[in-house]
Amino acid sequence: MSASETPHPLRDPAAKVRENAHAPYSNFKVGAAIRAKSGTVYVGCNVENVAYPEGTCAEAGAIAAMVAAGEKELIEAYVIADCPSPVPPCGGCRQKLKEFGATDVAVTLATTDGVEFKTTIGDLLPGAFDAGHMERS
């Protein structure tokens, strides 16, 4: 992103919540902001635990905040970390994004230095498992 470009509207909320991340083991802080169908923005940050599998990703935290507020559909997502290239969501978070967003929902992956990569939920998780797979014939 050049200095003349307008920052993505979800960048600031994601960057601010990233600072609240609890990452004492990896020191890899991640922030996420999602916009729900209502227009409300929900944020989340990673929360590590000494028992690594018990940690929570930033995307999962933002989705949990949205669901806790009574919403079930996201229309945009932004994920940011201090890394050399834009940070992709883990496999589990890709599935979580798909659970609450359509395949064409925009997802912006970013670095704290301003590099952004724009993609969609469908591109992040092609051939996603969804509720249709649960139906019986």
C-alpha positions as CSV (number, residue, x, y, z in Angstrom):
1,M,0.0,0.0,0.0
2,S,1.5,3.3,-1.0
3,A,1.3,6.5,1.1
4,S,-1.3,8.0,-1.3
5,E,-3.7,5.0,-0.9
6,T,-6.6,5.1,1.5
7,P,-6.1,2.4,4.1
8,H,-8.6,-0.5,4.1
9,P,-11.4,0.3,6.5
10,L,-10.8,-2.9,8.6
11,R,-7.0,-2.3,8.8
12,D,-7.1,0.0,11.9
13,P,-9.4,-2.2,14.0
14,A,-7.4,-5.3,13.1
15,A,-4.1,-3.6,13.8
16,K,-5.3,-2.2,17.1
17,V,-6.6,-5.5,18.4
18,R,-3.4,-7.3,17.3
19,E,-1.6,-5.3,20.1
20,N,-3.8,-7.1,22.6
21,A,-2.8,-10.6,21.5
22,H,-1.5,-13.0,24.1
23,A,1.5,-14.5,22.4
24,P,4.2,-15.1,25.1
25,Y,5.4,-18.3,23.5
26,S,5.7,-17.5,19.8
27,N,5.7,-13.7,20.0
28,F,3.6,-13.8,16.8
29,K,0.7,-11.5,17.3
30,V,-2.2,-11.6,14.9
31,G,-5.3,-9.4,14.7
32,A,-8.5,-9.9,12.7
33,A,-11.5,-7.7,11.9
34,I,-14.6,-8.9,10.2
35,R,-17.6,-7.0,9.0
36,A,-21.0,-8.6,9.7
37,K,-23.9,-8.3,7.4
38,S,-25.3,-5.6,9.7
39,G,-22.2,-3.5,9.0
40,T,-20.9,-4.0,12.6
41,V,-17.2,-4.7,12.8
42,Y,-16.0,-7.4,15.2
43,V,-12.3,-8.0,16.2
44,G,-10.2,-10.8,17.6
45,C,-6.6,-11.5,18.4
46,N,-4.7,-14.7,18.9
47,V,-4.6,-16.1,22.5
48,E,-1.8,-18.6,23.0
49,N,-1.8,-21.2,25.8
50,V,1.3,-23.1,27.0
51,A,-0.6,-26.2,25.7
52,Y,-0.5,-25.0,22.1
53,P,-3.6,-26.8,20.8
54,E,-5.7,-24.9,23.3
55,G,-4.8,-21.5,21.8
56,T,-7.3,-19.4,19.8
57,C,-6.6,-17.8,16.4
58,A,-7.5,-14.1,15.7
59,E,-10.1,-15.0,13.1
60,A,-11.8,-17.5,15.4
61,G,-12.0,-14.8,18.1
62,A,-13.6,-12.2,15.8
63,I,-16.1,-14.8,14.6
64,A,-16.9,-15.8,18.2
65,A,-17.5,-12.1,19.0
66,M,-19.9,-11.8,16.1
67,V,-21.8,-14.9,17.0
68,A,-21.9,-13.8,20.7
69,A,-23.5,-10.6,19.5
70,G,-26.2,-12.6,17.7
71,E,-25.0,-12.3,14.2
72,K,-24.2,-15.2,11.9
73,E,-23.0,-13.8,8.6
74,L,-19.8,-12.0,7.7
75,I,-19.3,-10.0,4.5
76,E,-15.6,-9.1,4.8
77,A,-12.5,-10.1,6.7
78,Y,-9.1,-8.6,7.3
79,V,-6.1,-10.4,9.0
80,I,-2.8,-8.7,9.9
81,A,0.5,-9.8,11.4
82,D,4.1,-8.6,11.7
83,C,5.6,-10.9,9.1
84,P,7.5,-10.7,5.8
85,S,4.4,-11.5,3.6
86,P,0.7,-11.3,4.2
87,V,-0.4,-13.9,6.8
88,P,-2.8,-16.6,5.6
89,P,-5.4,-18.1,8.0
90,C,-4.7,-21.6,9.2
91,G,-6.9,-24.4,7.8
92,G,-9.3,-24.4,10.8
93,C,-9.9,-20.6,10.4
94,R,-10.5,-21.0,6.7
95,Q,-13.2,-23.5,7.5
96,K,-14.6,-21.1,10.2
97,L,-14.6,-18.2,7.7
98,K,-16.5,-20.4,5.2
99,E,-19.1,-21.4,7.9
100,F,-20.1,-17.7,8.3
101,G,-19.3,-16.2,4.9
102,A,-20.0,-16.9,1.2
103,T,-17.3,-18.1,-1.1
104,D,-17.1,-14.6,-2.8
105,V,-16.5,-12.8,0.5
106,A,-13.4,-10.6,0.3
107,V,-10.5,-11.5,2.6
108,T,-7.5,-9.1,2.9
109,L,-4.3,-10.6,4.3
110,A,-1.8,-8.0,5.5
111,T,1.5,-7.2,7.1
112,T,2.1,-4.5,9.6
113,D,4.4,-2.8,7.0
114,G,1.3,-2.2,4.7
115,V,1.6,-5.1,2.2
116,E,-1.8,-6.5,1.4
117,F,-3.1,-9.5,-0.5
118,K,-6.7,-9.6,-1.5
119,T,-8.5,-12.9,-1.9
120,T,-11.8,-14.6,-1.2
121,I,-13.0,-17.3,1.2
122,G,-13.5,-19.5,-1.9
123,D,-10.0,-19.1,-3.0
124,L,-8.7,-19.8,0.5
125,L,-10.7,-22.9,0.8
126,P,-11.7,-24.5,-2.5
127,G,-13.9,-27.5,-2.2
128,A,-15.0,-26.6,1.3
129,F,-16.9,-29.0,3.5
130,D,-20.3,-27.4,4.2
131,A,-23.8,-28.2,5.5
132,G,-24.8,-29.7,2.2
133,H,-22.4,-32.5,2.9
134,M,-24.5,-33.4,6.0
135,E,-27.7,-34.0,4.0
136,R,-28.8,-37.5,3.5
137,S,-29.9,-38.7,0.1
